[in-house]
Amino acid sequence: MHLMTSLLVLLSVGCCLCAPAEAQQRGQPKESQQPSSTSGDSTDPGVKKLKATLQKEKDPKRRAEAISSLGRNEEALEVLIAALTDRHPQVREAAVAALGDLAHPKAVEPLIATLNDKDPEVKTAAAAALGRLRDPKAIAPLTAFLRKEALAGGDLGGKKARTGSKVVAASAFTAAGALGHLGEEGFEALAATLRDPAPQVRRSAVVGLIFTARDRSVDLFIAALKDTDALVRLYAVSGLATTRATRALEPLRSLVEEETEPSVRAKAEEVLQQIEGR
């Protein structure tokens, strides 16, 4: 039963993994947008107002709203980067989101540093934003972040999953999703993570592949059906369900015959029927 609970955790954070591609599309430069100046001494009225609000406003909610309401403005780059060190996590998270939408190369290093933020939602947002920027410099930091967060999450099928580790799961899964949006090198990093000795890390890698690179991951999912960890096998079966690849039929049939975990076997039987069109 606890494995199905973990599958629900996976589905509940799936939207986080799909966001980078959409946000990147929104963040593409347009000819009619603001000038590309990134000076902290911008003359843009909106940027000057934002800077004043961040300096003088004591209410963190209002500071965060000021960031969110500015819109995509490259002249705000330095102000937004500075806001990453605001004392309140709500403001830092708003700055991370704005930098992800801005998709400016100068935001990469500050966002990588924000992966070490003490607040779990802020660092998760930073991982997602790095997926939007699609800079290969983020691959190694995101891979390390994925491993650290996955290990911190412990057993997502156990007690911690029922008492609050969804945020930790989301951070590891989001990092995996971000890697999936970082081109061939990111895909290779995820594939390599499937060989990690820690099952929690392998689980996150499978999840990242499901939501960002499933069509090219069929063989990786098939190989993961033989993983020693039941959750990795369950996620791999779920990944094959999204591809409906006919070459997965025989491996799934073998899994049904050999699987000792009832929930994994039941999911494999369900996916078999889907692929066979029954």
N, C-alpha and C positions, 0 to 999 in steps of 0.2 A: 504493500500500500504506500510505503514511504517513497518508493520510486515514482509513482504517479504524482505524488505531491511535488516532487522535484521537477517533473515534466511541466506541471502547472507554473512553477517558478520560472522555468525556461520561457514559456509562452508569455508570461506576464512582463518580461523585460525585452521581448523581441522587438518591440517598437523602438527601443533605444538604439538597436543595431541598424535599423533601416534608415534612421534619421540622417546620418552623415551624407549620403548620396543626394537626398532631397535638399539639404541645406547648402551643399556645395553648388547645386544648380541655381538656388536662389542667390548665392553669393557671387555669381559670375559678373564681372564688371560690365557696365553699360556706358555707352558713350555720353549719355546725358547726366551721369552722376557727378558727385562733387569732385573738385580737383584732387589730385593724388598727393598733395602735401601732407606730410606726417609730422610736422613740427608741433611741439607741445605748446607753442605760442600762436595757435590758430586765431585768425580773425573772424572765423565763421561764428555768427551770433549763437547758433545752437550749441556749438562746442564750448564757447565761452560761458554760456549759461550752465551747461553740464559741469564744467570745471568748478564754477562757483558753488553749485549745489553740492558737489562731492566734498568741497572744502568746508562749507558752512552748515549744511543740513545735518542735524543730529539724528533724525529718524532714519534708520537703515532701509526701511521700506520705501521711503520717498527717494532716497539715494538710488536704490535699485530701479525704481520706476523711472527715474530721470534717465538712466542708462538705456532702459528698454524702449523708452518713447523717442529717443533721438533718431532711430532709424539707421540705415547703413550710410555712414559718412566717414570716409577715409581720414579726414582731418582730425577725427576723434581718436585716432590710433594710440597716440602716446597717453592720452587721458585714460583710455580704457586699460592699457597695460598697467598704468599706475594704480588703477582701481583693483587690480588683482591682489594687492596687498592691503586692501581695506580691512578694518578690524572686524567687520561683520560678514559672515558667510553668504548671506542673501545678496549683498552687494557684489562680492567676488563672483558668485555664480552668474549674476546678470552680466558682469564684465566678460566672463568666459563665453557666454552665449553670444554676446555682441561681437566678440573677436572671431568666433566661429563663423558667424554670418558675414563678417567683413572679409574673411579669407585672405588676409594680407600676409605675405611671407615673413614680415618682421614679427608677427605674432607667434611664430612657431616655437622659438626658444622660451619665451615667457610662459606659454601654455605647457611646454614640457616640464618646466619648473613647477607649475601648478599641479602636476600629478602627485606632488608631495604635500599638497594642502592637507591640513588636519581634518577638514570637513569632508565626509564621504561623498556628499552630493556635488560639492565643488570639484573634487578630483575626478569624479565620474563624468561631469560635464566637460572637463578639460580633455579627457580621453575621446569623447565624442567630437569635440571641436577639432582635435588633431586629425580625426578621420576626414573631416570636411576640408581641411587645408591640403591634405594629400601630399605632404612633403616627406620624402623618404628618410629625412633625418629623424623622424618620429618613430621609425620602426623599432629600433633597439630599445628606446625608453618605454614604448608601449608594450613590447614583449616582456620586459622586466616588470612593468606595472601589472600586466595580466597575471604573471606568476605569483607576485606578491599578494595581490588581492584574492586570487583563487585559493591560495593556501590559507589566507586569513579567514576565508569563508567556511573552512572546515567541511563537514559532511552536510551538504545541502539537503540530503534526504532525512537527516536526523532532527534532533530537537531544535538546533539553531535555525533551521529553515522555517520552523513554526513560530519562532520568537524574535525574528528581526534580521536574519542574515540576507534578506532579499536585497538590501542595499549593497552589501558586499558582493553578492552574486551579480547584481546589475553592473557594478564597476568592472569586474573581470569580464563579463559577457560584452560590455560596451567596448572595452579595450580590444577584445577579439574582433568585434564588428568593425572597429576603426582600422585594424590591421587589414581586414578584408577589403577595405576601400583604398588601400595604398598600393595598388598595382601588383605586378608580378612579385616584387620583393616582399610585399606584405603577405601575399598568398603563400609564398614559400616559408615565411616565418611562422604562419599558422600551421602549415603542414609539418614543419619541424617540431612545433609545440606538441603535436600529437604523439611524439615519441618521448615526452617528458616523463620521468619516473613517477611523478605525483599524479594520481587520478583526477584530483580536482582541477589541475591545469589542463589535462587532456579533455575534460568535460567542456571547459570554456572554449577550447580550440574547436571542438565539434560544433558548438553553438555558433561561433563566429562564422564558420563555413556554411552552416545552414542558412543564415540570414544574409550573407554577402556573396558567396561564391558556390552555391549549391550545384549549379549545372556542371561545373568543372571539378567537383569534389566527389563524384560517384565512387571512384576507385578508393578514395580515402575513407569514405563511409563504409564501403564493403570490408576494407581491411580492419576498420574499427569494430566490426561485428565480432571479432575474435579477441577484443580487449578483455583483460582480466577484471575490469570494473564494470559492474552491471549498469551503472548510469551512463557510462560512455557507450555501451552497446545500445541502451535505450535511445539515447540522443542520435546515434548513428542510424538506427531504424527510422526515427523521425525524419532525419535528413533524406533518406532514400524515399520516404513517402512524398517529399516535395519534388523529387526528380522524376519519379515513376519510370526509372530506367529498367528496361527489360533484362539487362545483364545482371541485375541484382536478384532475379528470381531464384536461381539456384542457391546462392549464398543465404538468402532468407529462408529457403526451405530447410537448409542444413541447420540454420539457427533454431528454427521451430523444433526440429528433432532433438537437438542437443542442449538447448537452453534449460537451465535449472531454476531461473528466476521467473515466476509466473507472469509478472507484469510485462517483462521483456518479451516473453513468448507470445503473450496475448497481443501485444503491439505488432510483433512480427507477422502474426497471422492476419491481423487487420490490414497491414500494408501489402501483404501478398495478394489479398483479395482486391485491393485497390489497383495494383499494377496489372493484375490479370483481368480487370474489368468485370469482376463478379459483384 
